[in-house]
């Protein structure tokens, strides 16, 4: 479902998409943007971009995000979604000559929320915090760095005949990438 209202100089677009996510679980996305065309550039704001995954994981945009699109590139201002205790954010820029950069992060995601998508008998617990920054030109990645850490982790495998549990120390994965190669470090702290 998609609906637009207004003139080119000032208008709004709303929509809703429904379907299925992983393992045939219901999913939906509702969005609303407002803005207008001027000097060959569309400038506006994403006012709503809310999704539900698996019929239970509800993510809501917590404030409007700037969006600019035109011949000279585009930009998505900081867009952050909240769901229970977790927050996920994204921002990015695309230049007229094809250069781009993006940054994303997720904080406070309880790994238990991934349970509906995991194989039967596998249990994950802990809290994920992660960040990633990337830059490139066209379809080439030129530079990037990221970090992910899991605290209070538990990995457990259960079956009808046995059970195995593993509680690693807090883990951090740090990575760097550039046009010449990549480096990853797993750090137990």
C-alpha positions as CSV (number, residue, x, y, z in Angstrom):
1,X,0.0,0.0,0.0
2,X,1.4,3.4,-1.0
3,X,-0.1,6.9,-0.9
4,X,1.3,10.2,-1.9
5,X,-0.2,13.7,-1.4
6,X,0.7,17.2,-2.3
7,X,2.6,19.1,-5.0
8,X,6.2,18.5,-6.1
9,X,7.4,21.4,-4.0
10,X,5.8,20.0,-0.8
11,X,4.4,16.5,-0.4
12,X,4.2,13.4,1.7
13,X,4.4,9.7,1.0
14,X,3.1,7.0,3.3
15,X,3.1,3.3,2.9
16,X,2.9,-0.1,4.4
17,X,4.5,-3.4,3.3
18,X,3.6,-6.7,4.8
19,X,5.0,-10.2,4.1
20,X,7.1,-12.9,5.7
21,X,10.5,-12.8,7.3
22,X,12.9,-15.7,8.1
23,X,11.2,-19.0,8.8
24,X,8.0,-17.7,7.3
25,X,7.2,-15.4,10.3
26,X,5.1,-12.3,9.6
27,X,6.9,-9.0,9.0
28,X,5.7,-5.5,8.3
29,X,7.1,-2.1,7.6
30,X,5.2,1.3,7.9
31,X,6.8,4.5,6.6
32,X,6.1,8.2,6.1
33,X,8.3,10.8,4.5
34,X,7.6,14.5,3.9
35,X,9.6,16.9,1.7
36,X,9.8,18.5,-1.6
37,X,11.8,19.1,-4.8
38,X,13.8,22.3,-5.4
39,X,16.9,22.9,-7.6
40,X,17.0,19.3,-8.8
41,X,17.2,18.0,-5.2
42,X,14.6,16.3,-3.0
43,X,15.0,17.3,0.6
44,X,12.8,16.1,3.4
45,X,12.6,13.9,6.5
46,X,11.6,10.3,7.2
47,X,9.0,10.7,9.9
48,X,8.1,7.1,10.4
49,X,10.0,3.9,9.4
50,X,8.7,1.2,11.8
51,X,9.1,-2.5,11.4
52,X,7.9,-5.7,13.0
53,X,9.9,-8.8,12.4
54,X,8.6,-12.3,13.2
55,X,5.4,-10.9,14.7
56,X,7.2,-9.9,17.9
57,X,10.3,-7.7,17.3
58,X,8.9,-4.2,17.0
59,X,11.5,-1.5,15.9
60,X,10.4,2.2,15.8
61,X,12.2,5.2,14.4
62,X,12.7,7.4,17.5
63,X,13.1,10.8,15.8
64,X,12.7,12.1,12.2
65,X,15.8,11.6,10.0
66,X,17.0,14.0,7.3
67,X,17.0,12.7,3.7
68,X,18.4,14.5,0.7
69,X,18.6,13.0,-2.8
70,X,19.7,14.7,-6.0
71,X,22.1,14.9,-8.9
72,X,25.0,15.8,-6.6
73,X,24.5,12.8,-4.3
74,X,22.5,12.1,-1.2
75,X,22.5,12.0,2.5
76,X,20.7,10.1,5.2
77,X,21.0,11.9,8.5
78,X,21.2,10.0,11.8
79,X,18.3,7.5,11.9
80,X,17.8,5.6,15.1
81,X,15.3,2.8,15.9
82,X,14.4,1.6,19.4
83,X,13.0,-1.8,20.4
84,X,12.7,-2.7,24.0
85,X,16.1,-2.0,25.5
86,X,18.0,-1.9,22.2
87,X,18.9,0.9,19.8
88,X,20.1,0.7,16.2
89,X,21.3,3.7,14.3
90,X,22.4,4.4,10.7
91,X,23.6,7.4,8.7
92,X,25.3,7.8,5.3
93,X,26.4,10.0,2.4
94,X,26.7,9.5,-1.3
95,X,28.8,12.0,-3.3
96,X,28.1,13.1,-6.9
97,X,31.3,11.3,-8.1
98,X,30.4,8.0,-6.4
99,X,32.2,8.3,-3.1
100,X,30.2,7.1,-0.1
101,X,30.4,6.6,3.6
102,X,28.2,5.1,6.2
103,X,28.1,4.4,9.9
104,X,25.9,2.1,11.9
105,X,25.7,0.9,15.4
106,X,23.5,-1.3,17.7
107,X,23.5,-1.1,21.5
108,X,21.9,-3.2,24.1
109,X,20.5,-6.0,21.9
110,X,19.7,-9.0,24.0
111,X,20.7,-12.1,22.1
112,X,17.7,-14.0,23.4
113,X,15.6,-12.0,20.9
114,X,17.3,-13.9,18.1
115,X,15.8,-17.2,19.4
116,X,12.9,-17.5,16.9
117,X,15.5,-17.6,14.1
118,X,17.9,-20.1,15.6
119,X,17.8,-23.9,15.1
120,X,15.8,-25.9,17.7
121,X,17.9,-26.6,20.8
122,X,20.3,-23.8,20.4
123,X,20.1,-21.0,23.1
124,X,22.0,-17.7,23.0
125,X,22.1,-15.2,25.9
126,X,24.0,-12.0,26.4
127,X,24.0,-8.4,25.2
128,X,25.4,-7.2,21.9
129,X,27.0,-3.8,21.3
130,X,28.5,-3.1,17.9
131,X,29.5,-0.4,15.5
132,X,30.7,-0.2,11.9
133,X,32.0,2.6,9.7
134,X,32.7,2.1,6.0
135,X,33.8,4.3,3.1
136,X,34.3,3.6,-0.5
137,X,34.1,4.6,-4.1
138,X,31.4,3.1,-6.4
139,X,31.2,-0.6,-5.6
140,X,34.6,-0.7,-3.9
141,X,35.2,-0.6,-0.2
142,X,38.2,1.7,0.5
143,X,38.2,1.9,4.3
144,X,36.3,0.5,7.3
145,X,36.5,-0.3,10.9
146,X,34.2,-2.0,13.3
147,X,33.8,-3.4,16.7
148,X,31.4,-5.9,18.3
149,X,31.2,-7.0,21.9
150,X,29.0,-9.5,23.8
151,X,28.7,-9.4,27.5
152,X,27.2,-11.9,29.9
153,X,27.3,-14.5,27.0
154,X,25.9,-18.0,27.2
155,X,25.8,-20.5,24.3
156,X,23.8,-23.6,25.1
157,X,22.9,-26.6,23.0
158,X,20.1,-28.9,24.2
159,X,18.8,-32.1,22.8
160,X,16.6,-34.9,24.1
161,X,19.6,-36.8,25.3
162,X,22.2,-34.2,26.3
163,X,23.0,-30.6,27.1
164,X,26.1,-28.5,26.6
165,X,26.7,-25.0,27.9
166,X,29.5,-22.6,27.3
167,X,29.9,-19.2,29.0
168,X,32.8,-17.3,27.4
169,X,34.5,-14.3,29.1
170,X,33.4,-11.0,27.6
171,X,34.4,-11.0,24.0
172,X,35.2,-8.1,21.6
173,X,35.8,-8.4,17.9
174,X,37.7,-5.5,16.3
175,X,38.3,-5.2,12.6
176,X,39.9,-2.9,10.1
177,X,39.7,-3.0,6.3
178,X,41.2,-1.0,3.5
179,X,42.0,-1.4,-0.2
180,X,45.0,-3.6,0.7
181,X,43.5,-6.1,3.1
182,X,41.7,-6.7,6.4
183,X,42.6,-7.4,10.0
184,X,40.4,-8.9,12.7
185,X,41.2,-9.3,16.4
186,X,39.2,-11.3,18.9
187,X,39.8,-10.1,22.4
188,X,38.7,-11.8,25.6
189,X,38.6,-9.3,28.4
